[in-house]
Amino acid sequence: MSLIKRFSYYFFGLSIGLVILSFFLSGKKTSCNYGPESRVINELLKKEIIIEKITDFNQKIKTDDVKEFIKNSSVDFSNSNTSIDSCKVYNLTGYLLDEYKEILFENCAKTVRTLSIK
């Protein structure tokens, strides 16, 4: 069997497999979150967000603003406390309402609560 025939069989099988895979995954909410930061952000976005009214800045914040902050922020694992069994505390940094902020989130089983905004 020539090399060209082998490549044609390979690409034919690969294309059929990709089409079948796209049919299986098209209706589902699938994501490929391999990194720890992506998994934390995905987990935070799935839960109900409770914003604590600590400062005057918190009065302007809405839940949609916090969700957008979580999507576009990065997790600082060195300042986070992930060794707790009940509710892990994550430190996220990014821009919230055009200001660079650092927010501590408490990630519990069903809710996510803001602890502080710096």
The first five atom37 places (N, CA, C, CB, O) and aatype in JSON, in Angstrom:
{
  "aatype": [12, 15, 10, 9, 11, 1, 13, 15, 18, 18, 13, 13, 7, 10, 15, 9, 7, 10, 19, 9, 10, 15, 13, 13, 10, 15, 7, 11, 11, 16, 15, 4, 2, 18, 7, 14, 6, 15, 1, 19, 9, 2, 6, 10, 10, 11, 11, 6, 9, 9, 9, 6, 11, 9, 16, 3, 13, 2, 5, 11, 9, 11, 16, 3, 3, 19, 11, 6, 13, 9, 11, 2, 15, 15, 19, 3, 13, 15, 2, 15, 2, 16, 15, 9, 3, 15, 4, 11, 19, 18, 2, 10, 16, 7, 18, 10, 10, 3, 6, 18, 11, 6, 9, 10, 13, 6, 2, 4, 0, 11, 16, 19, 1, 16, 10, 15, 9, 11],
  "atom_mask": [
    [1, 1, 1, 1, 1],
    [1, 1, 1, 1, 1],
    [1, 1, 1, 1, 1],
    [1, 1, 1, 1, 1],
    [1, 1, 1, 1, 1],
    [1, 1, 1, 1, 1],
    [1, 1, 1, 1, 1],
    [1, 1, 1, 1, 1],
    [1, 1, 1, 1, 1],
    [1, 1, 1, 1, 1],
    [1, 1, 1, 1, 1],
    [1, 1, 1, 1, 1],
    [1, 1, 1, 0, 1],
    [1, 1, 1, 1, 1],
    [1, 1, 1, 1, 1],
    [1, 1, 1, 1, 1],
    [1, 1, 1, 0, 1],
    [1, 1, 1, 1, 1],
    [1, 1, 1, 1, 1],
    [1, 1, 1, 1, 1],
    [1, 1, 1, 1, 1],
    [1, 1, 1, 1, 1],
    [1, 1, 1, 1, 1],
    [1, 1, 1, 1, 1],
    [1, 1, 1, 1, 1],
    [1, 1, 1, 1, 1],
    [1, 1, 1, 0, 1],
    [1, 1, 1, 1, 1],
    [1, 1, 1, 1, 1],
    [1, 1, 1, 1, 1],
    [1, 1, 1, 1, 1],
    [1, 1, 1, 1, 1],
    [1, 1, 1, 1, 1],
    [1, 1, 1, 1, 1],
    [1, 1, 1, 0, 1],
    [1, 1, 1, 1, 1],
    [1, 1, 1, 1, 1],
    [1, 1, 1, 1, 1],
    [1, 1, 1, 1, 1],
    [1, 1, 1, 1, 1],
    [1, 1, 1, 1, 1],
    [1, 1, 1, 1, 1],
    [1, 1, 1, 1, 1],
    [1, 1, 1, 1, 1],
    [1, 1, 1, 1, 1],
    [1, 1, 1, 1, 1],
    [1, 1, 1, 1, 1],
    [1, 1, 1, 1, 1],
    [1, 1, 1, 1, 1],
    [1, 1, 1, 1, 1],
    [1, 1, 1, 1, 1],
    [1, 1, 1, 1, 1],
    [1, 1, 1, 1, 1],
    [1, 1, 1, 1, 1],
    [1, 1, 1, 1, 1],
    [1, 1, 1, 1, 1],
    [1, 1, 1, 1, 1],
    [1, 1, 1, 1, 1],
    [1, 1, 1, 1, 1],
    [1, 1, 1, 1, 1],
    [1, 1, 1, 1, 1],
    [1, 1, 1, 1, 1],
    [1, 1, 1, 1, 1],
    [1, 1, 1, 1, 1],
    [1, 1, 1, 1, 1],
    [1, 1, 1, 1, 1],
    [1, 1, 1, 1, 1],
    [1, 1, 1, 1, 1],
    [1, 1, 1, 1, 1],
    [1, 1, 1, 1, 1],
    [1, 1, 1, 1, 1],
    [1, 1, 1, 1, 1],
    [1, 1, 1, 1, 1],
    [1, 1, 1, 1, 1],
    [1, 1, 1, 1, 1],
    [1, 1, 1, 1, 1],
    [1, 1, 1, 1, 1],
    [1, 1, 1, 1, 1],
    [1, 1, 1, 1, 1],
    [1, 1, 1, 1, 1],
    [1, 1, 1, 1, 1],
    [1, 1, 1, 1, 1],
    [1, 1, 1, 1, 1],
    [1, 1, 1, 1, 1],
    [1, 1, 1, 1, 1],
    [1, 1, 1, 1, 1],
    [1, 1, 1, 1, 1],
    [1, 1, 1, 1, 1],
    [1, 1, 1, 1, 1],
    [1, 1, 1, 1, 1],
    [1, 1, 1, 1, 1],
    [1, 1, 1, 1, 1],
    [1, 1, 1, 1, 1],
    [1, 1, 1, 0, 1],
    [1, 1, 1, 1, 1],
    [1, 1, 1, 1, 1],
    [1, 1, 1, 1, 1],
    [1, 1, 1, 1, 1],
    [1, 1, 1, 1, 1],
    [1, 1, 1, 1, 1],
    [1, 1, 1, 1, 1],
    [1, 1, 1, 1, 1],
    [1, 1, 1, 1, 1],
    [1, 1, 1, 1, 1],
    [1, 1, 1, 1, 1],
    [1, 1, 1, 1, 1],
    [1, 1, 1, 1, 1],
    [1, 1, 1, 1, 1],
    [1, 1, 1, 1, 1],
    [1, 1, 1, 1, 1],
    [1, 1, 1, 1, 1],
    [1, 1, 1, 1, 1],
    [1, 1, 1, 1, 1],
    [1, 1, 1, 1, 1],
    [1, 1, 1, 1, 1],
    [1, 1, 1, 1, 1],
    [1, 1, 1, 1, 1],
    [1, 1, 1, 1, 1]
  ],
  "atom_positions": [
    [[0.86, -1.17, 0.0], [0.0, 0.0, 0.0], [0.91, 1.24, 0.0], [-0.98, 0.0, 1.23], [1.85, 1.33, 0.79]],
    [[0.61, 2.16, -0.88], [1.45, 3.34, -1.0], [1.17, 4.32, 0.14], [1.23, 4.02, -2.36], [0.15, 4.24, 0.83]],
    [[2.09, 5.21, 0.31], [2.0, 6.2, 1.38], [0.81, 7.14, 1.16], [3.31, 7.01, 1.47], [0.17, 7.54, 2.13]],
    [[0.52, 7.48, -0.06], [-0.6, 8.38, -0.36], [-1.92, 7.72, 0.01], [-0.6, 8.77, -1.85], [-2.81, 8.39, 0.53]],
    [[-2.08, 6.42, -0.25], [-3.31, 5.72, 0.13], [-3.46, 5.67, 1.65], [-3.31, 4.28, -0.45], [-4.57, 5.82, 2.17]],
    [[-2.37, 5.48, 2.35], [-2.44, 5.44, 3.82], [-2.9, 6.78, 4.37], [-1.06, 5.07, 4.42], [-3.76, 6.83, 5.25]],
    [[-2.34, 7.87, 3.85], [-2.76, 9.19, 4.31], [-4.22, 9.46, 3.97], [-1.87, 10.27, 3.7], [-4.94, 10.05, 4.77]],
    [[-4.66, 9.05, 2.8], [-6.05, 9.28, 2.42], [-7.0, 8.5, 3.33], [-6.29, 8.9, 0.95], [-8.04, 9.03, 3.72]],
    [[-6.69, 7.25, 3.66], [-7.51, 6.47, 4.6], [-7.51, 7.11, 5.99], [-7.0, 5.03, 4.68], [-8.54, 7.17, 6.66]],
    [[-6.35, 7.57, 6.42], [-6.23, 8.2, 7.73], [-7.11, 9.45, 7.81], [-4.76, 8.56, 8.03], [-7.9, 9.6, 8.74]],
    [[-6.98, 10.35, 6.83], [-7.75, 11.59, 6.86], [-9.24, 11.34, 6.63], [-7.23, 12.55, 5.81], [-10.06, 12.09, 7.16]],
    [[-9.6, 10.33, 5.88], [-11.01, 9.98, 5.7], [-11.6, 9.51, 7.04], [-11.17, 8.87, 4.62], [-12.68, 9.96, 7.42]],
    [[-10.91, 8.65, 7.74], [-11.37, 8.18, 9.05], [-11.4, 9.29, 10.08], [0.0, 0.0, 0.0], [-12.31, 9.35, 10.9]],
    [[-10.4, 10.15, 10.04], [-10.35, 11.27, 10.98], [-11.51, 12.22, 10.75], [-9.03, 12.03, 10.84], [-12.12, 12.68, 11.72]],
    [[-11.83, 12.52, 9.51], [-12.94, 13.44, 9.22], [-14.27, 12.84, 9.64], [-12.96, 13.8, 7.73], [-15.12, 13.55, 10.18]],
    [[-14.49, 11.55, 9.41], [-15.73, 10.9, 9.85], [-15.82, 10.93, 11.38], [-15.79, 9.43, 9.33], [-16.89, 11.19, 11.93]],
    [[-14.73, 10.67, 12.05], [-14.72, 10.71, 13.51], [-15.02, 12.09, 14.06], [0.0, 0.0, 0.0], [-15.74, 12.21, 15.05]],
    [[-14.49, 13.13, 13.45], [-14.77, 14.5, 13.89], [-16.22, 14.88, 13.68], [-13.86, 15.48, 13.16], [-16.81, 15.57, 14.51]],
    [[-16.81, 14.45, 12.59], [-18.23, 14.74, 12.33], [-19.1, 14.04, 13.37], [-18.63, 14.3, 10.89], [-20.03, 14.65, 13.9]],
    [[-18.82, 12.79, 13.65], [-19.6, 12.05, 14.66], [-19.42, 12.68, 16.04], [-19.17, 10.56, 14.7], [-20.39, 12.82, 16.78]],
    [[-18.21, 13.07, 16.38], [-17.95, 13.71, 17.67], [-18.67, 15.04, 17.78], [-16.44, 13.91, 17.87], [-19.18, 15.38, 18.85]],
    [[-18.73, 15.8, 16.71], [-19.43, 17.09, 16.75], [-20.93, 16.89, 16.98], [-19.19, 17.88, 15.45], [-21.56, 17.72, 17.63]],
    [[-21.51, 15.81, 16.46], [-22.93, 15.53, 16.7], [-23.18, 15.19, 18.17], [-23.42, 14.38, 15.81], [-24.19, 15.6, 18.74]],
    [[-22.28, 14.46, 18.78], [-22.45, 14.09, 20.18], [-22.29, 15.28, 21.12], [-21.47, 13.0, 20.56], [-23.01, 15.39, 22.11]],
    [[-21.35, 16.17, 20.83], [-21.04, 17.27, 21.73], [-21.78, 18.56, 21.41], [-19.58, 17.53, 21.72], [-21.64, 19.53, 22.16]],
    [[-22.55, 18.61, 20.34], [-23.17, 19.87, 19.93], [-24.26, 20.33, 20.89], [-23.74, 19.73, 18.55], [-24.37, 21.54, 21.12]],
    [[-25.05, 19.46, 21.45], [-26.16, 19.87, 22.31], [-25.81, 19.99, 23.77], [0.0, 0.0, 0.0], [-26.64, 20.44, 24.56]],
    [[-24.63, 19.61, 24.14], [-24.25, 19.6, 25.55], [-23.4, 20.81, 25.88], [-23.51, 18.32, 25.91], [-22.74, 21.38, 25.02]],
    [[-23.43, 21.2, 27.15], [-22.57, 22.28, 27.61], [-21.24, 21.67, 28.06], [-23.24, 23.08, 28.78], [-21.02, 21.45, 29.25]],
    [[-20.39, 21.4, 27.12], [-19.11, 20.8, 27.44], [-18.03, 21.86, 27.41], [-18.78, 19.67, 26.46], [-18.09, 22.81, 26.64]],
    [[-17.04, 21.68, 28.26], [-15.89, 22.57, 28.27], [-14.67, 21.76, 28.64], [-16.09, 23.76, 29.27], [-14.75, 20.73, 29.31]],
    [[-13.55, 22.23, 28.19], [-12.29, 21.55, 28.46], [-11.45, 22.42, 29.37], [-11.53, 21.23, 27.13], [-10.58, 23.17, 28.91]],
    [[-11.7, 22.33, 30.64], [-10.97, 23.12, 31.63], [-9.89, 22.25, 32.25], [-11.93, 23.68, 32.72], [-10.13, 21.55, 33.24]],
    [[-8.71, 22.29, 31.66], [-7.63, 21.44, 32.13], [-6.8, 22.09, 33.22], [-6.76, 21.05, 30.99], [-6.31, 21.4, 34.11]],
    [[-6.63, 23.38, 33.16], [-5.8, 24.07, 34.15], [-6.54, 24.33, 35.43], [0.0, 0.0, 0.0], [-7.77, 24.4, 35.43]],
    [[-5.83, 24.47, 36.54], [-6.5, 24.72, 37.82], [-7.22, 26.06, 37.85], [-5.5, 24.65, 38.95], [-8.27, 26.18, 38.46]],
    [[-6.65, 27.07, 37.2], [-7.3, 28.38, 37.19], [-8.62, 28.33, 36.42], [-6.36, 29.44, 36.56], [-9.6, 28.93, 36.86]],
    [[-8.66, 27.64, 35.31], [-9.89, 27.51, 34.53], [-10.96, 26.75, 35.3], [-9.61, 26.81, 33.21], [-12.14, 27.1, 35.23]],
    [[-10.56, 25.72, 36.02], [-11.53, 24.94, 36.8], [-12.13, 25.78, 37.93], [-10.87, 23.68, 37.38], [-13.33, 25.69, 38.19]],
    [[-11.31, 26.59, 38.59], [-11.8, 27.43, 39.69], [-12.78, 28.47, 39.14], [-10.64, 28.13, 40.43], [-13.85, 28.66, 39.71]],
    [[-12.42, 29.13, 38.05], [-13.29, 30.16, 37.47], [-14.6, 29.53, 37.0], [-12.59, 30.87, 36.3], [-15.66, 30.12, 37.21]],
    [[-14.56, 28.38, 36.38], [-15.77, 27.7, 35.93], [-16.66, 27.31, 37.11], [-15.41, 26.46, 35.12], [-17.88, 27.43, 37.04]],
    [[-16.05, 26.85, 38.18], [-16.81, 26.46, 39.37], [-17.46, 27.68, 40.03], [-15.9, 25.74, 40.38], [-18.59, 27.59, 40.5]],
    [[-16.76, 28.8, 40.08], [-17.32, 30.01, 40.68], [-18.5, 30.55, 39.87], [-16.24, 31.08, 40.81], [-19.46, 31.06, 40.44]],
    [[-18.42, 30.44, 38.56], [-19.49, 30.97, 37.71], [-20.75, 30.12, 37.74], [-19.0, 31.09, 36.29], [-21.83, 30.62, 37.4]],
    [[-20.66, 28.87, 38.13], [-21.83, 27.99, 38.16], [-22.73, 28.23, 39.37], [-21.38, 26.54, 38.16], [-23.9, 27.85, 39.37]],
    [[-22.19, 28.88, 40.41], [-22.93, 29.0, 41.67], [-23.54, 30.38, 41.83], [-22.0, 28.7, 42.84], [-23.21, 31.32, 41.11]],
    [[-24.46, 30.49, 42.8], [-25.09, 31.76, 43.12], [-24.07, 32.66, 43.81], [-26.34, 31.56, 44.02], [-23.36, 32.22, 44.72]],
    [[-23.99, 33.92, 43.37], [-23.01, 34.86, 43.92], [-23.71, 35.79, 44.91], [-22.33, 35.67, 42.79], [-24.71, 36.42, 44.57]],
    [[-23.17, 35.86, 46.12], [-23.69, 36.74, 47.16], [-22.65, 37.83, 47.39], [-24.01, 35.95, 48.48], [-21.51, 37.54, 47.74]],
    [[-23.06, 39.09, 47.19], [-22.14, 40.23, 47.35], [-22.37, 40.83, 48.72], [-22.35, 41.29, 46.22], [-23.46, 41.32, 49.02]],
    [[-21.34, 40.8, 49.55], [-21.41, 41.39, 50.88], [-21.27, 42.91, 50.76], [-20.31, 40.81, 51.82], [-20.4, 43.39, 50.04]],
    [[-22.1, 43.65, 51.45], [-22.06, 45.11, 51.43], [-21.09, 45.6, 52.5], [-23.49, 45.72, 51.67], [-21.49, 45.89, 53.63]],
    [[-19.82, 45.68, 52.14], [-18.78, 46.04, 53.1], [-18.42, 47.52, 53.01], [-17.53, 45.18, 52.88], [-18.32, 48.21, 54.03]],
    [[-18.21, 48.02, 51.79], [-17.79, 49.41, 51.6], [-18.74, 50.12, 50.66], [-16.35, 49.46, 51.05], [-19.69, 49.53, 50.15]],
    [[-18.49, 51.4, 50.43], [-19.31, 52.17, 49.51], [-19.16, 51.69, 48.08], [-18.96, 53.65, 49.6], [-20.09, 51.77, 47.28]],
    [[-17.96, 51.17, 47.75], [-17.73, 50.66, 46.4], [-18.64, 49.47, 46.12], [-16.27, 50.26, 46.22], [-19.07, 49.28, 44.99]],
    [[-18.94, 48.68, 47.14], [-19.79, 47.49, 46.97], [-21.23, 47.87, 46.64], [-19.77, 46.64, 48.23], [-21.96, 47.07, 46.06]],
    [[-21.65, 49.08, 46.99], [-23.01, 49.5, 46.72], [-23.26, 49.61, 45.22], [-23.31, 50.83, 47.4], [-24.4, 49.43, 44.77]],
    [[-22.22, 49.91, 44.43], [-22.37, 50.07, 42.98], [-22.3, 48.75, 42.23], [-21.3, 51.0, 42.45], [-22.71, 48.68, 41.07]],
    [[-21.8, 47.7, 42.86], [-21.54, 46.44, 42.17], [-22.83, 45.63, 42.05], [-20.47, 45.64, 42.91], [-23.61, 45.51, 42.99]],
    [[-23.01, 45.07, 40.86], [-24.13, 44.16, 40.61], [-23.57, 42.77, 40.37], [-24.99, 44.63, 39.4], [-22.37, 42.6, 40.17]],
    [[-24.45, 41.78, 40.4], [-24.03, 40.39, 40.2], [-23.43, 40.19, 38.82], [-25.21, 39.45, 40.4], [-22.47, 39.43, 38.67]],
    [[-23.97, 40.84, 37.81], [-23.43, 40.71, 36.45], [-22.01, 41.26, 36.37], [-24.33, 41.44, 35.45], [-21.17, 40.72, 35.65]],
    [[-21.74, 42.35, 37.11], [-20.39, 42.91, 37.13], [-19.4, 41.93, 37.75], [-20.37, 44.24, 37.91], [-18.27, 41.79, 37.27]],
    [[-19.82, 41.25, 38.8], [-18.95, 40.28, 39.47], [-18.7, 39.08, 38.56], [-19.56, 39.83, 40.81], [-17.59, 38.56, 38.51]],
    [[-19.73, 38.63, 37.86], [-19.55, 37.5, 36.94], [-18.58, 37.86, 35.82], [-20.91, 37.08, 36.34], [-17.76, 37.04, 35.43]],
    [[-18.68, 39.07, 35.31], [-17.75, 39.52, 34.26], [-16.34, 39.64, 34.82], [-18.21, 40.87, 33.68], [-15.37, 39.32, 34.12]],
    [[-16.21, 40.09, 36.07], [-14.9, 40.16, 36.72], [-14.29, 38.77, 36.84], [-15.02, 40.81, 38.12], [-13.11, 38.58, 36.56]],
    [[-15.09, 37.79, 37.26], [-14.59, 36.43, 37.43], [-14.14, 35.86, 36.09], [-15.67, 35.53, 38.06], [-13.1, 35.2, 36.02]],
    [[-14.89, 36.1, 35.02], [-14.53, 35.59, 33.7], [-13.19, 36.13, 33.22], [-15.61, 35.93, 32.69], [-12.41, 35.41, 32.6]],
    [[-12.92, 37.4, 33.5], [-11.73, 38.07, 32.97], [-10.6, 38.2, 33.98], [-12.1, 39.42, 32.47], [-9.62, 38.89, 33.7]],
    [[-10.71, 37.57, 35.13], [-9.68, 37.72, 36.16], [-8.75, 36.52, 36.18], [-10.32, 37.92, 37.53], [-8.95, 35.53, 35.47]],
    [[-7.73, 36.62, 37.02], [-6.82, 35.5, 37.22], [-6.79, 35.15, 38.7], [-5.38, 35.84, 36.71], [-6.95, 36.02, 39.55]],
    [[-6.61, 33.88, 38.99], [-6.62, 33.37, 40.36], [-5.2, 33.43, 40.91], [-7.18, 31.92, 40.42], [-4.26, 32.94, 40.29]],
    [[-5.06, 34.05, 42.08], [-3.77, 34.13, 42.76], [-3.75, 33.03, 43.83], [-3.52, 35.57, 43.39], [-4.24, 33.23, 44.95]],
    [[-3.19, 31.88, 43.47], [-3.22, 30.74, 44.39], [-2.3, 30.94, 45.59], [-2.83, 29.47, 43.65], [-2.51, 30.33, 46.64]],
    [[-1.29, 31.78, 45.47], [-0.38, 32.0, 46.6], [-1.07, 32.75, 47.74], [0.86, 32.77, 46.15], [-0.7, 32.58, 48.9]],
    [[-2.07, 33.58, 47.42], [-2.82, 34.3, 48.45], [-4.19, 33.68, 48.73], [-3.0, 35.75, 48.04], [-4.98, 34.25, 49.47]],
    [[-4.46, 32.54, 48.15], [-5.72, 31.83, 48.38], [-5.53, 30.77, 49.45], [-6.24, 31.19, 47.08], [-4.41, 30.31, 49.7]],
    [[-6.63, 30.37, 50.09], [-6.59, 29.34, 51.11], [-7.43, 28.17, 50.62], [-7.11, 29.89, 52.49], [-8.65, 28.13, 50.81]],
    [[-6.77, 27.2, 49.99], [-7.47, 26.06, 49.41], [-7.38, 24.81, 50.28], [-6.93, 25.76, 48.04], [-7.86, 23.74, 49.88]],
    [[-6.78, 24.93, 51.43], [-6.62, 23.75, 52.3], [-7.81, 23.54, 53.23], [-5.36, 23.87, 53.11], [-7.86, 22.55, 53.96]],
    [[-8.76, 24.46, 53.24], [-9.94, 24.35, 54.09], [-10.89, 23.32, 53.49], [-10.65, 25.74, 54.25], [-11.05, 23.25, 52.27]],
    [[-11.52, 22.52, 54.34], [-12.45, 21.5, 53.86], [-13.83, 22.07, 53.55], [-12.57, 20.4, 54.87], [-14.46, 21.64, 52.58]],
    [[-14.32, 23.01, 54.35], [-15.69, 23.48, 54.19], [-15.85, 24.44, 53.01], [-16.16, 24.15, 55.47], [-16.47, 24.08, 52.01]],
    [[-15.31, 25.63, 53.1], [-15.44, 26.65, 52.06], [-14.05, 27.18, 51.73], [-16.39, 27.8, 52.5], [-13.41, 27.82, 52.57]],
    [[-13.59, 26.93, 50.52], [-12.27, 27.39, 50.12], [-12.32, 28.88, 49.79], [-11.76, 26.58, 48.9], [-13.33, 29.39, 49.3]],
    [[-11.21, 29.58, 50.05], [-11.13, 31.01, 49.81], [-10.16, 31.24, 48.66], [-10.67, 31.78, 51.1], [-9.01, 30.81, 48.7]],
    [[-10.65, 31.94, 47.61], [-9.84, 32.22, 46.43], [-9.65, 33.72, 46.28], [-10.49, 31.63, 45.16], [-10.58, 34.5, 46.51]],
    [[-8.44, 34.11, 45.9], [-8.09, 35.5, 45.66], [-8.02, 35.72, 44.16], [-6.75, 35.88, 46.36], [-7.15, 35.14, 43.49]],
    [[-8.91, 36.54, 43.61], [-8.93, 36.83, 42.19], [-8.54, 38.28, 41.96], [-10.32, 36.53, 41.58], [-8.95, 39.17, 42.71]],
    [[-7.74, 38.52, 40.92], [-7.32, 39.88, 40.59], [-7.72, 40.19, 39.16], [-5.78, 40.05, 40.79], [-7.65, 39.33, 38.28]],
    [[-8.13, 41.43, 38.94], [-8.53, 41.85, 37.61], [-9.19, 43.21, 37.66], [0.0, 0.0, 0.0], [-9.09, 43.93, 38.65]],
    [[-9.87, 43.56, 36.58], [-10.53, 44.86, 36.48], [-12.02, 44.73, 36.73], [-10.28, 45.49, 35.11], [-12.7, 43.92, 36.09]],
    [[-12.51, 45.53, 37.67], [-13.92, 45.6, 38.01], [-14.36, 47.04, 37.88], [-14.2, 45.04, 39.44], [-13.86, 47.9, 38.6]],
    [[-15.29, 47.31, 36.98], [-15.76, 48.68, 36.7], [-14.59, 49.6, 36.39], [-16.56, 49.23, 37.9], [-14.51, 50.71, 36.93]],
    [[-13.7, 49.16, 35.54], [-12.53, 49.9, 35.06], [-11.53, 50.25, 36.15], [-12.98, 51.17, 34.39], [-10.73, 51.18, 35.98]],
    [[-11.54, 49.55, 37.24], [-10.56, 49.72, 38.31], [-9.93, 48.36, 38.62], [-11.21, 50.34, 39.59], [-10.63, 47.35, 38.66]],
    [[-8.63, 48.35, 38.84], [-7.93, 47.1, 39.17], [-8.28, 46.74, 40.61], [-6.38, 47.23, 38.98], [-8.02, 47.52, 41.53]],
    [[-8.85, 45.57, 40.81], [-9.3, 45.15, 42.13], [-8.79, 43.75, 42.45], [-10.83, 45.18, 42.21], [-8.44, 42.97, 41.56]],
    [[-8.75, 43.47, 43.73], [-8.4, 42.17, 44.26], [-9.55, 41.75, 45.18], [-7.02, 42.19, 45.03], [-9.81, 42.4, 46.19]],
    [[-10.23, 40.67, 44.82], [-11.42, 40.25, 45.56], [-11.2, 38.86, 46.12], [-12.68, 40.28, 44.65], [-10.74, 37.96, 45.42]],
    [[-11.54, 38.69, 47.4], [-11.52, 37.37, 48.04], [-12.92, 36.77, 47.94], [-11.06, 37.48, 49.54], [-13.9, 37.39, 48.35]],
    [[-13.0, 35.56, 47.4], [-14.26, 34.84, 47.28], [-14.23, 33.61, 48.17], [-14.54, 34.44, 45.81], [-13.23, 32.9, 48.22]],
    [[-15.33, 33.37, 48.86], [-15.48, 32.15, 49.65], [-16.37, 31.21, 48.84], [-16.1, 32.46, 51.08], [-17.55, 31.49, 48.61]],
    [[-15.8, 30.1, 48.42], [-16.48, 29.14, 47.56], [-17.03, 28.0, 48.4], [-15.53, 28.6, 46.47], [-16.29, 27.1, 48.8]],
    [[-18.33, 28.04, 48.66], [-19.0, 26.99, 49.44], [-19.7, 26.03, 48.49], [-20.01, 27.6, 50.46], [-19.54, 26.13, 47.27]],
    [[-20.48, 25.12, 49.04], [-21.1, 24.06, 48.24], [-22.1, 24.61, 47.22], [-21.79, 23.07, 49.14], [-22.12, 24.16, 46.08]],
    [[-22.93, 25.58, 47.62], [-23.96, 26.08, 46.71], [-23.83, 27.56, 46.39], [-25.3, 25.82, 47.3], [-24.47, 28.05, 45.46]],
    [[-23.03, 28.28, 47.16], [-22.93, 29.72, 46.95], [-21.47, 30.18, 46.9], [-23.67, 30.47, 48.05], [-20.57, 29.48, 47.36]],
    [[-21.28, 31.35, 46.33], [-19.99, 32.04, 46.32], [-20.23, 33.41, 46.95], [-19.4, 32.17, 44.85], [-21.13, 34.15, 46.54]],
    [[-19.43, 33.73, 47.96], [-19.63, 34.98, 48.71], [-18.37, 35.81, 48.64], [-20.0, 34.69, 50.2], [-17.26, 35.29, 48.75]],
    [[-18.54, 37.14, 48.44], [-17.38, 38.03, 48.46], [-17.02, 38.33, 49.91], [-17.67, 39.35, 47.68], [-17.89, 38.66, 50.72]],
    [[-15.74, 38.22, 50.22], [-15.29, 38.51, 51.58], [-14.7, 39.91, 51.69], [-14.25, 37.49, 52.03], [-14.99, 40.63, 52.64]],
    [[-13.89, 40.28, 50.72], [-13.31, 41.63, 50.73], [-12.97, 42.06, 49.32], [-12.06, 41.68, 51.62], [-12.71, 41.25, 48.44]],
    [[-12.99, 43.38, 49.14], [-12.62, 43.98, 47.86], [-11.57, 45.03, 48.16], [-13.86, 44.6, 47.11], [-11.8, 45.96, 48.93]],
    [[-10.4, 44.87, 47.53], [-9.3, 45.82, 47.75], [-8.97, 46.53, 46.46], [-8.04, 45.1, 48.29], [-8.07, 47.36, 46.43]]
  ]
}
